[in-house]
């Protein structure tokens, strides 16, 4: 999972790039960065599949990419559908989407029953958006702040949906056997 510091920095950059500025903007970026990082570390997994490769023992390493145009639309749609209106809502969605899209996300499967090959995956999270919503509320409460419930709900839904649409791919490197494998499932973590 990306560190809170990296997420904070990139969210600050994204929000500033759309002129979503002010005294509290860095605090909001920091709290969202903290919440997203904790959520990913506690709940974010990748259900992966190796289309073809060789059996053996290896490690899967890959990336999770959040495509900017798609996630901007998802975050904006979630904010609006949660009852948020105003000229700042599209700026908020665009700034957060930009910050997330420029943040590198690594995917790691420490031990897999495969020795070599390429994989793809789908992001999964047991609590859907509710775990992220809880982390957002906890982060704000830790600073004695309360985020508007409709903003918190919209952000948690939009960010969760963004991770669901992420593009995940990687490679398996290890000690392969000569046996060919196909459609081998395994679980990886966003690290």
N, C-alpha and C positions, 0 to 999 in steps of 0.2 A: 504494500500500500504506500502511496506517496506520503512523505512525512507531512505533519501539520505545517512546518515551516515552508516547505516547497509549495504546498497548496495555498497557504496564505499569500506568499509572494506572487504566485500566478493569478490568484483571484484578485489581488490588489491591482496587478497590471491590467487584467481584463476589465475590471470596473473603472479604473482610471482612463482606459482607452476610449470608453464611451461617455466620458465626462460625468460619470457617476462618482462624484467626489464629495468631500466634506470632512469635517473633523472626525466623524464616527465611521467613515468608510473603512479605514484600516482595521478598526475593531471588528466590524461586521465580517470582513474578509478573514480575519484571524479566527473568529468563532466558527464560521462556516468551514474553514480549513481544518480546524480541530475536529469538528463533528464528522466531516466526511472521512477523514483519516481514521478516526476511531471506529466508525461504521464499517469501513472496508476491512480493517484489521480483525474485527470481531465476527463479521458476517459474510463478507464478500468472497465467494468461491467461483471457480470456473469449471463447468462441466465440459470436459474436453473429450475429443475423440481423434484417434489416429486413423486416417483413412487407409493407409498402408505403410508398412515398414517391416522391421525385423524384430523378433522377440529378443529378450535379453534383460539387462538391467541398465537403467539410465536415469537421466534427469531431464525434465522438460523445462525449457526456458523460452519465454515469449513476451509479447507485448499486447496491451489492451489499448486500442485507439478509440477516442471519442470524436466522431466526425462533426465538425463545427456546425454546418448548416442544419443538420438533423437535430442535434441536441439543443440548439438555440430555439428551434420550433417547438420541441417537446417541453422545454422549461417554460417558454412563454405560454404555451397552451395550458400547462398545468397551473401556472399562476392565475391566468384569466379564468379557467374553469373553477378555481377555488374562490372566486369572488373578488379578485384584485383588479382594480381599474386605475387608470391615470397614465400620464405621459411617462412616468418613471418606470413603469412595469416592463416595457420593451427594452429599456436601457439596462435594467437589472438582469433580465434574462440573457441579453447579449453579452454583458460583462461576465456573468458567471459562466456562460457557455464557453466564452473565449478562454477564461482562466482554466477551466477543466480541460479544454481541448489541447492546450499547450503544455499540460502537465504530463510528463512521462509516467506510464503505468507499466510495471513489469509483472509478468505472470510466472509463477514458479511451481513446479511439481517435483519435490525433492527426490522421490523414488517412484519410478514407474516400471511396469513389467515389460519394458521395451528397450531395445538397444539403440535403435536409430529410426529416424523418420520425421515427418512434419505433422503438426497437429493444428486444429482449429478448435474453438470453444465458444460457449455461451455463458454469459455472466448469470449467476444465480444468487439469491439471498433469501434466507428462510423467513424473515419477517416482512418481506415486501418492502414498502416504503416506511413502515411504522418504526423500524429500528433507527433509520436515519432521522425521522421526525423526533424521536426520543433523544437522540444525540444532539440535534440542533437545540431543542429546548433545554437540555442539560448544560450545553455550552453557554447559552445566554444566561441561564440562572446562575452559573458559576461566576459571572461578572455582575450579578445583581440586575440584570436586564431581562426584559420580556420582549420577544419578537412577536409581532402581530400574528395571531393564530392562522389567519388566511395566508399570510406570506410564508410562514413556516410549513404549512401543509402544501402549498403550491411548490415551494422549493424542494421539499422531500419527494413529492411525486415526480416532479420534472427531472431531478437529478437521478432518482432511481430508474426512471424510464430511459434516461440517457445511457446509463450503464447497461441496461438490457439491450440497447441497440449497438453496443460497442463492437468493434471488429477485433477479434482475438486470434492470434496465430503465433506459432513458434516451432521450435525444433526439439527433437529428443537426441541427446548425445550420451553415449555410454558404451557398454560392452555388448555388442549384438551377437546373436547366434545366427545360424543359417536358416532358421525357420521363419517363414514369412508370416506376418500378422496383418489382419485387416479389421477395421471397425473395432478397435480396442478402446473402451472407455476408461477414463481416469479423471481424478479431481485435482485441480491446481488452485493455488491461492493468488490473489492480487497482493503483491508485496511492494 
